[in-house]
Amino acid sequence: MNDSLKFNRKQIVWLVGAFVIGGLVIGAITFLLLSIQTRKDEALQYPLNLVHISDTELNPEVWGKNYPREYSSWLKTQQDDTPTAFGGSQPINKLERYPILKRLWAGYAFSVDFNEERGHFYALIDQKETKRQDAVNQPGACANCHAGEAPQLIAQMGWEKFNVTPYKEISSTLHYGSTCADCHNPQTMELRITRPAFVNAMTQRGIDVTKATRQEMRTYVCAQCHVEYYFAGDNKILTFPWKNGTTIDDIDQYYADAGFKDFANKETGAPMIKIQHPEFELFTTGLHYKSGVSCADCHMPYVREGAIKVSDHWVRSPLTNVRQSCGQCHKQDDDALKQRIVDIQTTTASLLRRAEDALAAAMDALVAAKNAGATDEQLAPPRELIRKAQMRWDFIFSENSTGFHSPQEAARVLGEAIDYARQAQLEAERLAKSASK
C-alpha cells in the first residue's frame, strides 16, 4: 500500500511538472506568435500614408511624414564634423591642405575655392556659397545636381534653355538640395532617373535605363551626379563624355577628338581638363561593381527596425558604418575591415603625392623652356603630355574614394600620370637647353 501511494505521488509530481512545463511552452509559443503577428502588422502599417505626396512635392519633410525612418536618417547628412583618414564631411580647405592645387589649377575657378564635400543636405547650400560663383559665370546646368528644382525647371524651360541660362538668374528659385524626388517616384517609391544628362549618356552607349534592374538602379540614381561632366558648345549643354567608354583613357580621347579644354594653365599655357568627381566611372572598373554590388549597398546599407527593413539614408563613408556596410559580405572584424580600406587609401594617397611632385617638376621645366625662348609650336608636345598627366592625376584626386572604388585602376592611372609628367619634364628640359644655346 505504501509503495503504491509512493508511486502515485511520483506520478502526480511528474504530471504537475509536465503541466507546468507544457504551460510555459504554450505561453512561449503564444508570445512568439503574437510577436510575429505584431511585427507583421507593424510592417503592413509602413509606410504610414498620412499625407498625399504630389508629383511636384520637393520638401523632404513632407515625404518624411509617410517615411519617418528614412527621413530621420537623411537628416543626419547635416552632420559635418566627421573626419575619415582621407575625407569625411568636415568642410576643410583643400587648397590649404594641398598647396600644389593652386598651381595645377592656376587660371581656373577651382584655384580660388575648393573644400571637402559635406553631406547631401548641403548640396545647394555649398554651391550657393562657394567663391567659384564669383570667379566664373556659371551656367544654369550647374543646378542639375545641386538643386531639387532642376527637373521641374527643365520641364518648364526646356533642356537647352535650362543649361545656358546663367546660374545667378535662376538661383533665387532654388531652395532644396538633394531631395527624395530626385531618386523616387512619389506614388510607388520605385527608384527613377530624373536627370537627362545621364539618360543621354547611357543612350549614347547603347544602354536603355528603363530596362535596368532594381539593383542596377541602386547605382544609376547615384550616377546621375557622381560623374565627370562638361558643358558642351555655346549652349553649355551638360554632357557626360562617355561616347568612347568611361575609363580615363576613353574620356581623354573624347576630349581630344572634341578639341575641348576647360582652361589654359596660367603658368604653362597648357590646355587643361578639370576632372570633376568620377565616382561612377572609377567604380565600374572595380571588383565590387563587377560582382554586382551597388553604390547603395555600401553607402546606404539596409537596416532593420523591428519588422521593418529600410535603406539607411544617412549617405556617408562606409568607414563610419563598417559593420553594416562591409560586414554584410566580409566576415572579418570591424578593425580589420577598416584597416583594409585605409591601407588602400594610403597607397593611393602616396601615389597622388608622387604624381603632384612630378607635375610640379614638369611645370617648372615648361616655364623654364618658355622663358628660354621656346616657341608655342615647340612647347605643344610637352604641354600635351602635361595635359594627359594632370587629367589622370585629377581623375583619382577628385574622385571621392581615394582609390578604394577600384584600387588597381587607381594605381594604373596614377602610374601613367607620373610617367606622362616625367616625359613632359624631360621634353621641356631638352627644349630649354636647346633654346639657350
Buried (B, 14 or more C-beta within 10 A) or exposed (E): EEEEEEEEEEEEEEEEEEEEEEEEEEEEEEEEEEEEEEEEEEEEEBBEEEEEBEEEBBBBEBBBBBBBBBBEBBBBBEBBEBBBBBBBBBBEEBBEEBEBBBBBBBBBBBBBBBBBBBBBBBBBEBBBEBEBBEBBEBBBBBBBBBBBBBBBBBEEBEBEEBBBBEBEEBBEEBEBBBBBBBBBEBEEBEBBBBBBBBBBBBEEEEBEBEEBEEEBBBBBBBBBBBBBBBBBEEBBBBBBBBBBBBBBBBBBBBBEEBEBBBBBBEBBBBBBBBBBBBBBBBBBBBEBBEEEBBBBBBBBBEBEEEBBEBBBBBBBBBBBBBEBBBBEEEEEEEEEBBEBBBEBBBBBBEBBEBBBEBBBBBBBBBBBBBEBEBEEEBBEBBBBBBBBBBBBBBBBBBBBBBBBBBBEBBBBBBBBBBBBBBBBBBBBBBBBEEBEE
